[in-house]
Amino acid sequence: MWFTRMSEPDDTLDPMSSSKPVRLGDRLRRGSRRAVLGPAGSNLDDLVVITGFSGAGKSTAISVFEDAGYFCIDNLPPEMLASMTELFMHQGSNVRSAAIVSDVRGGAYFEGLRAVLDELEKSGLRYRVIFLDADDQTLMTRYKETRRRHPMAPSGSVAEGIVAERALLAPIRERAELVVDTTGLTAAMLRRKLADELLPAGQPAKLAVTFTSFGHKHGALRDADLAFDVRFLPNPHYEPRLRPLTGLDERVVTYVGRDGALEDFYGHLVPLLDYLLPNYVREGKSHLVVSLGCTGGRHRSVAIAEHLAAHYREAGDYIVGVTHRDIDKPPRG
């Protein structure tokens, strides 16, 4: 995320407030050693600073926190870390948990990270530094796979960049609360490890599940993780009074569910999903698309997608969404 201007926190969030907190950035410039917190009423409970080697998995790490509901920022220069923290601590902020990645992509500014962390520590603000590491061969292999330049050696070799980065990161590594060695870990394994070790107890990352209806005659849904063909159910299209309607209409739902066919289908499908979804969570998946396909994508699939979304939304275990790709396509006679 890139910022071009950082407004003063009390001007942005609460222009009528009389409180004016001392800013960490100002204290850095003045060299003040006095601990000053944000105004009373700050909601910030947890601040996580993620850093470490390029190619060690920082993008995966911040996605774990994002899925857990943290306010997340990637590639934030250390000088702006102070400003963002002030904004988070302001009494007008609703941010309770935040995770920020700050690394060598910040260039020369990265060397100021230690000073910023020192000031955060003096302020009494609770924060955690998570450092991601890996052996040289693993980092080199990952860079070869992505074919990207190393930020510490834009015109040199990846090996040279890793050596330079190790020297720069050594002081930050020493003060990390947790050092995670990602050597030999897949992205899914890393997600599980980070969620188990870093997220507050009782706050697992929630799986986002999107139920999507579509019509086979308009083409398959390309991004589906699970696909169910529901064309075996009674088709309202052949009922002239129902044809102009959609699966959002209760009359269509009643027609599709006649003779108990729909309830019987749910009796098989819901237990299957109840088995599959927790396993996807354990695998580290963050988003799952469940597609329901009928012929035109306006009746049966819509009704079923809506029912499943309502069922799992009420259960509260997942972040649930529902979309209908072909519902607005006109029915053909």
N, C-alpha and C positions, 0 to 999 in steps of 0.2 A: 504494500500500500504506500502511495506517495502523497506527501503533504507539501503544499506550496506556502501555506501560512497557518500559523497556530495562534488563534485568538486567545486573549487573556481569559482564564476560566471564569472570573466573576463577571466579565462583560458578556460572555456567551450564554451562561447557564442561568444566572440570576442577577440581572442588571439592577434590581431594586435592593439587593442584599447589602447590608452595611459591613459584613465581614469581608476582610481582605487578607487571605492567607499569604504568609511569606512563601515565596516560590523557591523550589529546590534549585532551579536554574540560576536565580539571583544569588543564592547562597554559594553556588559553585564559583560564580564570578567574584564574589566578595571574599571567599575563603572562610566564611563564618563556620563556627564549630557548634553553635547552639542548635539543639534538636527542636524543630518546630514541625508540628503536624498540621494537616489540613483542618478546616473548621469542624466543630462538633457536629455530629450527625452524618459523617462520611459512611457510606455503605460498603466501601471496599474491604473485603474479607481476605482475599487471596490474590497475590500478584506473582505470576510465574515468569521468569526471564529465561528463555531458551537460547542457548548458544552452543557452539561446538564446531566441528569440522565440516567443511563443505563436502556433501555426499554422505554424511553420517546419518541422515534421516530427520533433519529438523522440520521439513515440510510434513512428514508423517506425524511427528510429535505434536505440532500445533493443531493438526486436524483432529487429534484425539481430544484436545481441550475444547476445540470448537464444537465438536459433537456433544460434549458434556455441558454446553451452554456458556462457556467462557467467551468474553469479548476478546477477539484475537486480532493481532496486527503482525504482519510478516515484514522482515527487512526494515526495521526501524532504526535509524542512526541513534547512538547513545545520547547525543545532545537532546534529541527529541523525546527520549525515554523519560527524562526529568519533567518535561512539559506535559506529557501524557499522564504521568503519575499524578501531577498536580490536578489535572482535569478529573481524573478518576476519584481523587480524594475530596473534591469539592462537594459541598452539601447538596448541590443541585443535581449531582450525578446519581444515576441508578445502577451504575456498574458495580457489581458485587465481586465478580471474579474476572481476572484478565490474564491473558497469556501473550507475551511479546517475544518475537524472535529478533535478536540483534547479533549480527555476526560480521565477518570480514568484508561482506559486500558493502558495508558502510565506508570502506576505504580508510583514509587517515582518521576519520572520526571515530573508528572503532577503538582506538587507543584510549579514548576518554571513558570507556565503559567502566573501568575500575573506579574512577573518580565518582561517577554517577552512583555506582553500587555503594561506595563508602557513604555518600550523602543519604541514600535511602536507609542505610543501616543506622546512621546517627539519628534520623528522624523518628525511629521507632516503628516504622512501617513494616509489617510482616511481609516478607517476600521470599521466594525460593529461586535459586539458580540451578537450572538443569543443563548439564553439559553432555553432549552426544559425541562419542568417540568411536573410532574403528581403526583397525590396523592399516598400514600403508597399502598393502596389496588389495584390500577390500575397497578402499577409497579409489585407488587407480582403476580397478575393474568397473566400479560404478560410473566413473567418469568416461571410460571407454564406451560403456553402454549408451550413455546419453549424448556422447560426442560434444560436450560443452567445454568451454575454456575454464580453467581454474581462475578464480578471482584474484589470487595472489600471483599468478603468472600468466597474464593475458597473452603475452607473446612468447612464453617459454613452455616448458614441458609440465605435465601434471605433477610429476615427481618433484620438480623444483617448487611448485606451488604448495605441495603438502609439507615439504621441509620448512618453508617460510611460515606457513600457517601454524605449525607446531610451536615454533619459537614465539610467535605472537600470542598464541592462546594459552601458553603454559601458566601464566599468573592467574588467568580466569578459571582454568581447570582446578587449580588448588583451592579456590574458595567456593566451588560448587557444592551444593547440598547433596546432589546425586550425580554421579558420573555413570552414564549408560554406554556400555560397549556394544555397538550394533553389529560387530563382526559376526557373520554367519546367520544373521537374522533376516528373514523375509519381512516385507512390509506388514503382513498380517501378524507375524510373531512380535514385531516391535510394537504394534498397536496394543496387543494384549499385555505385554510387559509394562508399557507406560500406563495403561489404564489401571492395572493392578497395583502399581507402586506409587502412582502420583495423584490419582483422583481421590478426593475425600471419600471416606468410607460411606457406603450407601449411595454413591453418586456414580454409577456406571454410565458410560456413554450410551445414549439411546440410539437405536436404529431408526432411521427415517424410512418409512414404508409408503410407497405411492401405488395406489390401485388405479390402473388405467384401462379404460374400455376402448375398443377399436373394432373396425369392421374388416373382415378378411378380404372382402372384395375391393377394398381400398389399399391393400398391401399390409404386410405384417408389421408389427411394432418392432423397430430395430433395437431399441435399448432395453428390452425386457430381460429380467433375470429369470422370472418364472412366467410361463405362458399356459393359459387354460382355454381350451376350445369349448364354448358353451352352445354350439349350434345344435346339440341334441335336444335342447329344451324347446317347448312350444314357441312358435314364431308369431308374434303379434302383427308382423308385416302383412300377413294374409287376412287380417281382419280389417275391413275398410274403416271402421270407426276408430280403430287403434293406430292405424298406420301413420297418421300425422303426429301422434304423440311420441313421447320418449320414455325411457326407463325411469325418468324422474316422476312420472305420473303413477299414482297408486293403482289405477285401472290396468296399466300395463303389467305392473308387478303381480297383481292378482291373476291376470291371465297366464303369465309365465309360470306361476306357482300352482296352477290348477292340478288336481289329482296328486298333490304333495310332491311333485317332481323337484321343485326348487328346494324345499326343506330337506329332501333326501340328499340332494347335491351338497347342501351346506353341512349335512351330517358327515360327509366324507371329506370335504375340502377344509373346513375349519380345523379339525384335528390334525390334518396334514400340515397346515400352516403353523399351528401351535407347536408342532414338532420342529419345523424347519427354521422359523424365525429366531429362536434362541440359539440355534447352532450357527446361524449367520453372525449373530452378535459375538459369539465366542471366537469365530474365525476372524473377527476384526472388521467386518463389513460395516460401512456407515450408511449406505443407502441401497434400498432394494426396490426394484420396480416389478410389481405383480400385474401382468396383463390378462385381461379377459376379452376374448374375441368371439363375436357372433358374426352374422353375415354382413349387415350394414353398419353396425356400431352405434345403433340408436336405441335399441330396446333392451334385449336380454343382457348384453354385456354391461350396459349402463346401470341397470337395476342391481346386478350382482356386485359391481364395483362400489356402488353407493352403500349397499348392505354391509359388505366387508369393511369398508372404511368406518362406518358408524360403529360396528362391532369392536374393532381394535382401537378406535379412538376412545370409546367408553372404558375399555380395559385400562388405558393409560400407560401401557408398557412401552409404547413406541410413538414416534412422531409421525402422524398419519396424514397423508394427503390423498386427494382423488382428482383425476383428470379424465376427460372424455374427448378423445381425439376426433371422432367422426360424428359427434352428436348433432352438429349443425349442418351436416350434408343432407340435402333434400332427399326424401324417400322416392324411390322409383316405382311406378305402377306395375 
